[in-house]
Amino acid sequence: MASAMARQPKRSGRCLCGAVTFDMEPAEQHFDACHCGMCRRWAGGPALTVKAAVPPDITGATEIAVYKSSDWGERHFCRKCGTHLFVAAPAFDYFGVSMGALDDPSGLDFKLEIFVDCKPSSYDFANDTTRLTEAQFLEMVAGSAQKD
């Protein structure tokens, strides 16, 4: 994963109450949006995440609760304040950090939107992104899982 790519500068982050802090290395300098129903319900809108090259270095890990939201997905949040911190899909080697938990998200480009066919018609992003439907995204991750 990160070994084949240039190392990215680390970024710090925390939950709202400060019980959980972390340092993470982005896999690339971009973030993505997920419009699936679970992410929208969890985040109150599309989930904006940055893929981590490796799991973050976490202080206060005992304050993190994990909710297994599907057969392949987990959502990590602060037990004290409820801040959405991470989304993980271990079967797909994915660990995403919530953009809102980063201390400084500047310099990250908006690259990909997934589950665009599940997005409500009441909003659209103006950015020029790659847009994948649910079927296209699931086909892509199934293909990458088979390569490993």
N, C-alpha and C positions, 0 to 999 in steps of 0.2 A: 504494500500500500504506500506508505510514506517513503520507503527506502528507494523506490524507483523515481520519486519526484524530488524536486528541490525542496529543502526544508523551508517552511513558512515561519514568519515571526510569531512567537507565542502571544496569546491574548489572555487577559485576566477577566474574571467575572465573579458575580456573586448573586445571592438571592436578595430579596428586598430587606429582610431583617439582618442580614450579614452572618447568619449561623453557618451558611455554606459559602465557601469561596473556592475558586478554582483557577488554574492556568491550563490553557489548551493550545494545541498546535493545529491550526486548520489544515486540512488535506490540500486545499487550494484557497485562494483569496476570493471566494464567492459564497453567496448564500442562496438557498432555495426556498420555495413556498409549496406547501402541501394544502390542497383544498378538500381533502377527503372529509367525510362527515365526522369521524372521530377527532381529527386534528382541529376542525372548526369548533366542535363542542368543547374540547379541552382548552383551546387557546382563545376562544371567543372571536375567532376569525381565522384566516389561514395561518398555519404554523410556519414561522420563518426560522430556518435552522442553518447552521454551519457544520458541515461534516468535519469531524475531528480525525486527524491522521492517526492518532492513538488515543486511548481513553485519557481524559484530563487528570491532572494532579489535583486531588480534592482535599480540602481541609474542612472538617465538619461532616464527613461522610455518614456518620451515624444519624444525622438530621435529615437524610434523604430517604424518602419513601418511594417505593417502586410499585406501579400499577401495571399489571400485565393486561394490556388493552386488546390484544388479539393473539392468535396462535403464534405470531412472529414478532409482535411489537410490544415494547415496554415504554412507559412514561415515568420519568423521575422528577420529583418535586420536593421542595422543602417542607418538612413536617410542621414547622412553626408558622411560616407565613404563606405557604402554598405556591410560591414562585415556581413556574415551569422552568426546569433547568435543562433536562436532556430527554432525547428520544432515542431509543435503541432498537435495532433489529439484528440481533446476534446471528441469525441464519444468513443474513445478507452482508455481514461484516460492516454494519453501519452503526455509528454512534454520532448523533447530531446534538449540537449545543444550541439552545434557544438564543436567537439574536437579542432578545430583550434582557437576557442575563449577562451579556457582555458589557464590560465597563466602557469600551470604545469600539463600536462596530464600524467606524469610518474606514474607508478603503476597501471594503468588501463589495464586490459587484453582484447584482441580482442576475442569476444565470438561468435557473430552471424553475418551472411550475409543473407540479404533478397533480393528477386527479382533476384536470381542468374540466372534465365533463361532469364532475360532481359539484362544481363551484356554483353558488347562487348567481343568478343573472344580475343582481343588484350592484355588483362591483366588478371592476377590471383594473389591472395594473397597466400603466402606460409604458412600462419598460419593454424593450425588445428582448424577450426571453424565449428559450426553448420550452414548448408547451406539450406535455404528454397527457393523454387520457389515462384512465385507470388501466385499461387493457394494455396500452403501450408501455406504461411503467412496469406492470407486473411481468410482461414479456422481457423487458430489459433486465430486471433483477433476477428473473429465473435464468436467463442466459448467463449473467455474470456469476451466479451461484454454481452453475454447471462447469464453468471454466476452472474453478478452484480445486 
